[in-house]
Amino acid sequence: MPKSRQRQKKGSRPYATPPQKKRRRESPRWYGLLVLGLIGIGIALIVLNYMDVIPGGTAQVWLWAGLGLIAGGFAAATQWH
């Protein structure tokens, strides 16, 4: 029975080199304090609203402002490297 021809193996394969990954820059030191500050001020605003310490009595505006600050802190935390 006749033998089939075998493929010739090359020493190197003609693959393209993969692109290098872009390295993200680290966030500045103050960015972590900004995140914690926004969350902390938001929590303090909500607590002070319920304790009736903020002028104007317990108003929904202060509650929404506190929740907005907390949401801003969490949004900023997602961009921290």
Backbone bond lengths (Angstrom), bond angles and torsions (degrees), N, CA, C in turn:
res aa  C-N    CA-C-N  psi(-1)  N-CA   C-N-CA  omega(-1)  CA-C   N-CA-C  phi
1 M - - - 1.442 - - 1.527 108.41 -
2 P 1.348 118.18 134.86 1.469 120.42 -178.52 1.532 111.55 -72.94
3 K 1.320 116.06 148.77 1.461 121.77 178.95 1.517 109.54 -90.32
4 S 1.332 115.57 144.57 1.470 119.59 177.62 1.518 109.99 -81.34
5 R 1.338 115.02 155.50 1.463 119.08 178.38 1.514 109.49 -72.66
6 Q 1.298 117.14 141.62 1.454 121.12 178.72 1.520 109.30 -98.68
7 R 1.316 114.12 150.79 1.461 118.94 178.31 1.509 110.52 -69.99
8 Q 1.306 114.38 148.35 1.446 118.95 175.74 1.527 108.37 -88.61
9 K 1.310 116.34 133.56 1.453 120.87 -179.92 1.518 108.97 -92.58
10 K 1.335 114.61 134.89 1.455 119.57 177.68 1.525 108.83 -94.68
11 G 1.307 115.68 155.25 1.455 120.56 -178.36 1.522 112.79 -69.88
12 S 1.308 117.53 -37.18 1.469 119.65 179.73 1.524 109.32 -130.81
13 R 1.279 115.18 147.77 1.466 119.52 -179.15 1.522 109.57 -92.67
14 P 1.283 118.17 146.06 1.470 120.34 -176.15 1.527 113.44 -84.59
15 Y 1.335 117.27 47.48 1.456 120.38 178.79 1.516 109.69 -81.21
16 A 1.313 115.31 146.32 1.462 119.85 173.41 1.524 108.41 -81.41
17 T 1.300 116.02 144.73 1.460 118.87 179.11 1.525 108.96 -71.03
18 P 1.317 117.47 140.22 1.471 119.70 -179.80 1.531 109.89 -67.97
19 P 1.314 116.50 148.16 1.472 118.90 179.44 1.522 110.67 -66.66
20 Q 1.315 115.52 146.11 1.452 119.86 179.57 1.513 109.63 -73.86
21 K 1.339 114.89 142.68 1.453 119.67 179.91 1.515 109.39 -75.24
22 K 1.324 115.02 138.14 1.453 119.40 176.75 1.516 109.10 -73.42
23 R 1.290 115.58 132.88 1.451 119.84 -179.19 1.517 109.06 -90.11
24 R 1.306 116.20 126.94 1.460 120.05 179.63 1.515 110.33 -74.93
25 R 1.303 114.38 142.69 1.458 118.44 176.79 1.521 108.77 -75.05
26 E 1.302 115.30 148.52 1.456 119.35 177.17 1.518 109.33 -75.72
27 S 1.314 115.67 148.84 1.456 120.77 177.48 1.528 109.22 -72.24
28 P 1.337 116.64 151.17 1.464 118.53 176.34 1.521 111.31 -65.61
29 R 1.325 115.18 162.07 1.469 120.29 -176.82 1.527 112.27 -61.67
30 W 1.327 117.51 -33.78 1.452 120.70 -175.55 1.527 112.00 -73.72
31 Y 1.319 117.67 -14.52 1.468 119.97 -176.19 1.529 111.80 -66.50
32 G 1.314 116.56 -39.60 1.467 120.01 177.48 1.519 111.54 -64.08
33 L 1.337 116.07 -38.47 1.464 119.41 176.66 1.529 111.55 -66.81
34 L 1.324 116.34 -35.03 1.468 119.94 176.99 1.526 110.31 -62.72
35 V 1.330 116.81 -44.93 1.471 121.34 -179.99 1.531 110.33 -60.75
36 L 1.327 115.55 -50.31 1.467 119.44 -179.36 1.525 111.31 -66.16
37 G 1.328 117.01 -35.60 1.457 120.65 178.64 1.519 112.32 -64.31
38 L 1.323 116.64 -44.49 1.472 119.90 179.27 1.530 110.97 -62.23
39 I 1.314 116.29 -44.91 1.464 119.56 179.83 1.524 110.32 -66.07
40 G 1.328 117.36 -43.56 1.465 121.23 -179.27 1.522 113.08 -64.62
41 I 1.325 117.06 -42.92 1.469 120.14 178.62 1.523 110.49 -65.98
42 G 1.334 116.51 -38.33 1.461 120.06 177.80 1.516 112.18 -62.47
43 I 1.331 116.19 -43.84 1.471 119.75 178.51 1.521 110.42 -65.64
44 A 1.336 116.58 -43.21 1.470 120.32 179.58 1.526 110.99 -62.01
45 L 1.316 116.70 -39.73 1.466 120.37 179.49 1.526 111.10 -63.19
46 I 1.316 117.56 -41.47 1.465 120.70 179.11 1.529 110.51 -67.33
47 V 1.325 117.01 -44.61 1.468 120.33 -179.61 1.526 110.85 -64.12
48 L 1.337 117.03 -44.21 1.469 119.92 179.23 1.529 111.73 -65.83
49 N 1.310 117.23 -30.71 1.463 120.94 176.35 1.535 110.08 -64.88
50 Y 1.326 116.66 -44.83 1.460 119.44 -179.33 1.524 112.75 -72.74
51 M 1.331 117.22 -23.50 1.459 120.60 176.49 1.531 111.61 -83.37
52 D 1.323 116.66 -2.93 1.475 123.46 178.98 1.537 111.33 61.45
53 V 1.315 116.81 40.08 1.455 122.50 178.88 1.525 111.03 -96.08
54 I 1.306 116.93 -28.30 1.466 122.02 -178.09 1.529 108.60 -74.57
55 P 1.351 117.32 136.90 1.469 119.18 178.82 1.535 111.56 -60.55
56 G 1.286 116.06 142.88 1.457 121.05 -179.98 1.518 112.67 100.23
57 G 1.308 117.76 2.08 1.464 120.55 178.81 1.516 111.43 76.07
58 T 1.319 114.99 -173.80 1.460 119.31 179.10 1.519 108.76 -77.78
59 A 1.309 116.33 111.04 1.466 121.65 -178.21 1.527 108.92 -123.71
60 Q 1.315 114.24 150.36 1.462 119.07 179.38 1.520 111.99 -67.08
61 V 1.316 116.87 -24.43 1.468 120.64 -179.39 1.532 110.20 -59.54
62 W 1.339 116.94 -43.38 1.461 120.51 -179.20 1.526 110.96 -68.32
63 L 1.317 116.64 -36.03 1.456 120.38 177.77 1.529 110.59 -63.85
64 W 1.321 116.29 -47.01 1.469 120.57 179.77 1.529 111.58 -66.45
65 A 1.321 116.63 -35.68 1.473 119.71 177.28 1.530 110.04 -64.93
66 G 1.327 117.13 -42.29 1.468 120.63 177.71 1.514 111.94 -63.87
67 L 1.319 116.84 -43.95 1.465 120.16 178.08 1.528 111.24 -64.85
68 G 1.333 116.38 -35.82 1.465 120.46 176.95 1.520 111.90 -64.97
69 L 1.331 116.76 -40.42 1.465 120.08 177.52 1.534 111.52 -65.90
70 I 1.316 116.51 -40.29 1.465 119.96 177.65 1.529 110.23 -64.45
71 A 1.321 117.38 -43.04 1.468 120.93 178.26 1.524 110.62 -63.67
72 G 1.342 116.78 -39.37 1.463 119.86 176.66 1.516 111.77 -63.53
73 G 1.324 116.99 -37.64 1.465 120.62 176.70 1.511 112.39 -64.69
74 F 1.322 117.02 -42.35 1.467 119.95 177.88 1.528 111.26 -67.91
75 A 1.323 117.14 -37.69 1.468 120.20 177.62 1.523 110.66 -64.64
76 A 1.338 116.36 -39.42 1.469 119.81 178.50 1.532 110.55 -68.71
77 A 1.333 116.95 -32.91 1.462 120.89 -179.01 1.528 111.71 -65.95
78 T 1.323 117.79 -27.65 1.462 119.76 -179.97 1.521 112.11 -72.08
79 Q 1.332 118.31 -17.90 1.457 122.52 -179.67 1.520 113.24 -97.85
80 W 1.318 116.87 2.65 1.461 121.72 -176.88 1.528 109.83 -78.89
81 H 1.310 117.22 133.89 1.468 121.80 179.97 1.500 109.59 -115.27
